[in-house]
Amino acid sequence: MVTITVVSPATFAGVVPSIDLLKDYQVVSASSTAIDVAGGTITLQVTVQDQATADAIAADPKYTVVG
């Protein structure tokens, strides 16, 4: 398992953000660490199965991996 911090675009309908990251990749677990409703982003601690998945997320221009 590999844990990374990802800033993801998100749309907010009510209190549940729609996060494409969870649909685009095999995410084992995710918890939000910061939410920017005005900016339309959510920062997540994301655990993925392997380093290859983490690298794929990092290479995806839609997401920003921090740290």
N, CA, C and O atoms as a DFTB+ gen file, in Angstrom:
268 C
 N C O
     1  1       0.836      -1.184       0.000
     2  2       0.000       0.000       0.000
     3  2       0.883       1.250       0.000
     4  3       1.927       1.299       0.649
     5  1       0.433       2.242      -0.740
     6  2       1.157       3.509      -0.838
     7  2       0.175       4.627      -0.509
     8  3      -0.930       4.672      -1.051
     9  1       0.583       5.530       0.385
    10  2      -0.274       6.662       0.744
    11  2       0.331       7.947       0.194
    12  3       1.514       8.229       0.384
    13  1      -0.512       8.724      -0.496
    14  2      -0.080       9.998      -1.068
    15  2      -1.108      11.062      -0.721
    16  3      -2.247      10.750      -0.376
    17  1      -0.699      12.317      -0.813
    18  2      -1.616      13.436      -0.627
    19  2      -1.882      14.043      -1.989
    20  3      -0.957      14.414      -2.711
    21  1      -3.162      14.141      -2.333
    22  2      -3.556      14.577      -3.670
    23  2      -4.528      15.753      -3.569
    24  3      -5.478      15.717      -2.786
    25  1      -4.284      16.788      -4.362
    26  2      -5.258      17.862      -4.525
    27  2      -6.049      17.539      -5.786
    28  3      -5.496      17.464      -6.883
    29  1      -7.342      17.350      -5.608
    30  2      -8.205      16.911      -6.700
    31  2      -9.283      17.939      -6.975
    32  3      -9.822      18.539      -6.044
    33  1      -9.606      18.152      -8.257
    34  2     -10.784      18.970      -8.542
    35  2     -12.018      18.266      -7.981
    36  3     -12.093      17.037      -7.985
    37  1     -12.966      19.032      -7.508
    38  2     -14.183      18.429      -6.968
    39  2     -15.350      19.361      -7.232
    40  3     -15.206      20.583      -7.226
    41  1     -16.503      18.764      -7.463
    42  2     -17.728      19.556      -7.541
    43  2     -18.535      19.244      -6.301
    44  3     -18.615      18.094      -5.870
    45  1     -19.129      20.269      -5.735
    46  2     -19.811      20.113      -4.457
    47  2     -21.316      20.245      -4.641
    48  3     -21.836      21.322      -4.935
    49  1     -21.998      19.125      -4.460
    50  2     -23.463      19.124      -4.491
    51  2     -23.915      18.766      -3.088
    52  3     -23.796      17.617      -2.662
    53  1     -24.429      19.743      -2.380
    54  2     -24.744      19.485      -0.976
    55  2     -23.456      19.336      -0.190
    56  3     -22.562      20.176      -0.295
    57  1     -23.354      18.283       0.591
    58  2     -22.158      18.108       1.413
    59  2     -21.239      17.027       0.877
    60  3     -20.136      16.844       1.391
    61  1     -21.677      16.304      -0.153
    62  2     -20.859      15.208      -0.668
    63  2     -20.151      15.651      -1.946
    64  3     -20.797      15.877      -2.969
    65  1     -18.827      15.774      -1.890
    66  2     -18.118      16.192      -3.099
    67  2     -18.055      15.049      -4.113
    68  3     -17.952      13.880      -3.741
    69  1     -18.117      15.400      -5.387
    70  2     -17.929      14.430      -6.457
    71  2     -16.461      14.449      -6.836
    72  3     -15.946      15.469      -7.295
    73  1     -15.790      13.331      -6.648
    74  2     -14.341      13.274      -6.835
    75  2     -14.025      12.217      -7.893
    76  3     -14.184      11.021      -7.650
    77  1     -13.577      12.664      -9.068
    78  2     -13.273      11.743     -10.163
    79  2     -12.141      10.784      -9.813
    80  3     -12.093       9.659     -10.312
    81  1     -11.226      11.237      -8.949
    82  2     -10.083      10.405      -8.572
    83  2     -10.529       9.020      -8.110
    84  3      -9.891       8.016      -8.425
    85  1     -11.627       8.977      -7.364
    86  2     -12.085       7.709      -6.809
    87  2     -12.645       6.795      -7.898
    88  3     -12.658       5.573      -7.748
    89  1     -13.106       7.398      -8.997
    90  2     -13.623       6.605     -10.116
    91  2     -12.514       6.256     -11.105
    92  3     -12.551       5.201     -11.739
    93  1     -11.527       7.141     -11.234
    94  2     -10.477       6.963     -12.241
    95  2      -9.429       5.932     -11.827
    96  3      -8.823       5.285     -12.682
    97  1      -9.217       5.778     -10.535
    98  2      -8.139       4.916     -10.039
    99  2      -8.662       3.979      -8.959
   100  3      -9.682       4.243      -8.322
   101  1      -7.938       2.875      -8.767
   102  2      -8.281       1.927      -7.702
   103  2      -7.772       2.485      -6.379
   104  3      -6.614       2.287      -6.013
   105  1      -8.642       3.177      -5.677
   106  2      -8.278       3.792      -4.405
   107  2      -8.744       2.882      -3.277
   108  3      -9.921       2.529      -3.196
   109  1      -7.809       2.504      -2.407
   110  2      -8.142       1.631      -1.279
   111  2      -8.897       2.410      -0.223
   112  3      -9.920       1.955       0.288
   113  1      -8.377       3.610       0.106
   114  2      -9.058       4.465       1.068
   115  2      -8.683       5.911       0.791
   116  3      -7.634       6.202       0.216
   117  1      -9.559       6.802       1.211
   118  2      -9.300       8.235       1.019
   119  2      -9.973       8.999       2.136
   120  3     -11.107       8.704       2.512
   121  1      -9.269       9.979       2.664
   122  2      -9.882      10.861       3.650
   123  2      -9.471      12.286       3.319
   124  3      -8.329      12.550       2.943
   125  1     -10.422      13.199       3.466
   126  2     -10.134      14.591       3.113
   127  2      -9.377      15.274       4.235
   128  3      -9.665      15.071       5.415
   129  1      -8.404      16.089       3.850
   130  2      -7.642      16.859       4.835
   131  2      -7.930      18.350       4.698
   132  3      -7.699      19.119       5.632
   133  1      -8.437      18.761       3.529
   134  2      -8.797      20.170       3.311
   135  2      -9.810      20.233       2.183
   136  3      -9.734      19.472       1.218
   137  1     -10.752      21.143       2.314
   138  2     -11.773      21.329       1.295
   139  2     -11.832      22.807       0.940
   140  3     -11.955      23.661       1.819
   141  1     -11.744      23.103      -0.349
   142  2     -11.854      24.470      -0.841
   143  2     -13.056      24.524      -1.787
   144  3     -12.934      24.287      -2.989
   145  1     -14.206      24.839      -1.220
   146  2     -15.433      24.852      -2.019
   147  2     -15.357      25.944      -3.084
   148  3     -15.729      25.721      -4.236
   149  1     -14.875      27.120      -2.698
   150  2     -14.792      28.230      -3.646
   151  2     -13.839      27.905      -4.792
   152  3     -14.120      28.216      -5.950
   153  1     -12.727      27.288      -4.468
   154  2     -11.741      26.943      -5.496
   155  2     -12.052      25.650      -6.219
   156  3     -11.441      25.344      -7.242
   157  1     -13.008      24.881      -5.689
   158  2     -13.398      23.638      -6.338
   159  2     -12.382      22.525      -6.223
   160  3     -12.233      21.716      -7.138
   161  1     -11.673      22.480      -5.088
   162  2     -10.712      21.399      -4.897
   163  2     -10.901      20.751      -3.534
   164  3     -11.460      21.337      -2.607
   165  1     -10.416      19.527      -3.450
   166  2     -10.396      18.820      -2.178
   167  2      -9.033      18.158      -2.060
   168  3      -8.530      17.569      -3.017
   169  1      -8.443      18.262      -0.875
   170  2      -7.151      17.628      -0.629
   171  2      -7.411      16.324       0.112
   172  3      -8.110      16.298       1.125
   173  1      -6.840      15.249      -0.407
   174  2      -7.110      13.913       0.123
   175  2      -5.834      13.191       0.500
   176  3      -4.818      13.291      -0.189
   177  1      -5.899      12.455       1.612
   178  2      -4.898      11.443       1.910
   179  2      -5.430      10.183       1.243
   180  3      -6.470       9.657       1.639
   181  1      -4.728       9.706       0.245
   182  2      -5.214       8.590      -0.567
   183  2      -4.272       7.407      -0.415
   184  3      -3.055       7.551      -0.535
   185  1      -4.839       6.240      -0.151
   186  2      -4.060       5.012      -0.123
   187  2      -4.418       4.200      -1.358
   188  3      -5.587       3.920      -1.626
   189  1      -3.375       3.829      -2.108
   190  2      -3.567       3.022      -3.310
   191  2      -2.796       1.714      -3.148
   192  3      -1.977       1.561      -2.242
   193  1      -3.081       0.775      -4.050
   194  2      -2.540      -0.578      -3.920
   195  2      -1.026      -0.625      -4.090
   196  3      -0.342      -1.359      -3.377
   197  1      -0.502       0.156      -5.032
   198  2       0.923       0.028      -5.342
   199  2       1.508       1.340      -5.849
   200  3       0.787       2.302      -6.113
   201  1       2.823       1.356      -5.975
   202  2       3.527       2.565      -6.409
   203  2       3.167       2.940      -7.841
   204  3       3.145       4.122      -8.185
   205  1       2.886       1.952      -8.673
   206  2       2.531       2.234     -10.068
   207  2       1.258       3.076     -10.142
   208  3       1.164       3.990     -10.961
   209  1       0.283       2.772      -9.291
   210  2      -0.954       3.554      -9.260
   211  2      -0.669       4.963      -8.762
   212  3      -1.192       5.935      -9.307
   213  1       0.159       5.075      -7.729
   214  2       0.535       6.392      -7.211
   215  2       1.243       7.206      -8.291
   216  3       0.998       8.405      -8.423
   217  1       2.107       6.570      -9.052
   218  2       2.827       7.256     -10.123
   219  2       1.869       7.699     -11.223
   220  3       2.031       8.776     -11.798
   221  1       0.867       6.862     -11.516
   222  2      -0.112       7.207     -12.549
   223  2      -0.921       8.433     -12.137
   224  3      -1.199       9.303     -12.963
   225  1      -1.297       8.503     -10.862
   226  2      -2.032       9.671     -10.364
   227  2      -1.143      10.911     -10.455
   228  3      -1.597      11.979     -10.866
   229  1       0.117      10.762     -10.072
   230  2       1.048      11.892     -10.109
   231  2       1.256      12.381     -11.540
   232  3       1.475      13.572     -11.761
   233  1       1.190      11.481     -12.505
   234  2       1.412      11.844     -13.902
   235  2       0.161      12.429     -14.553
   236  3       0.243      13.015     -15.633
   237  1      -0.985      12.279     -13.914
   238  2      -2.249      12.761     -14.463
   239  2      -2.343      14.267     -14.248
   240  3      -2.300      14.727     -13.107
   241  1      -2.470      15.046     -15.325
   242  2      -2.482      16.510     -15.159
   243  2      -3.701      17.038     -14.395
   244  3      -3.716      18.192     -13.967
   245  1      -4.711      16.200     -14.227
   246  2      -5.914      16.636     -13.511
   247  2      -5.669      16.744     -12.002
   248  3      -6.373      17.469     -11.300
   249  1      -4.665      16.016     -11.518
   250  2      -4.417      15.946     -10.074
   251  2      -3.041      16.488      -9.729
   252  3      -2.120      16.439     -10.544
   253  1      -2.910      17.009      -8.508
   254  2      -1.628      17.488      -8.008
   255  2      -1.260      16.684      -6.778
   256  3      -1.988      16.688      -5.785
   257  1      -0.125      15.989      -6.843
   258  2       0.360      15.250      -5.680
   259  2       1.302      16.166      -4.926
   260  3       2.233      16.724      -5.507
   261  1       1.062      16.321      -3.628
   262  2       1.885      17.205      -2.806
   263  2       2.701      16.385      -1.823
   264  3       2.304      15.294      -1.414
   265  1       3.863      16.939      -1.450
   266  2       4.698      16.250      -0.480
   267  2       5.585      15.196      -1.098
   268  3       6.345      14.536      -0.390
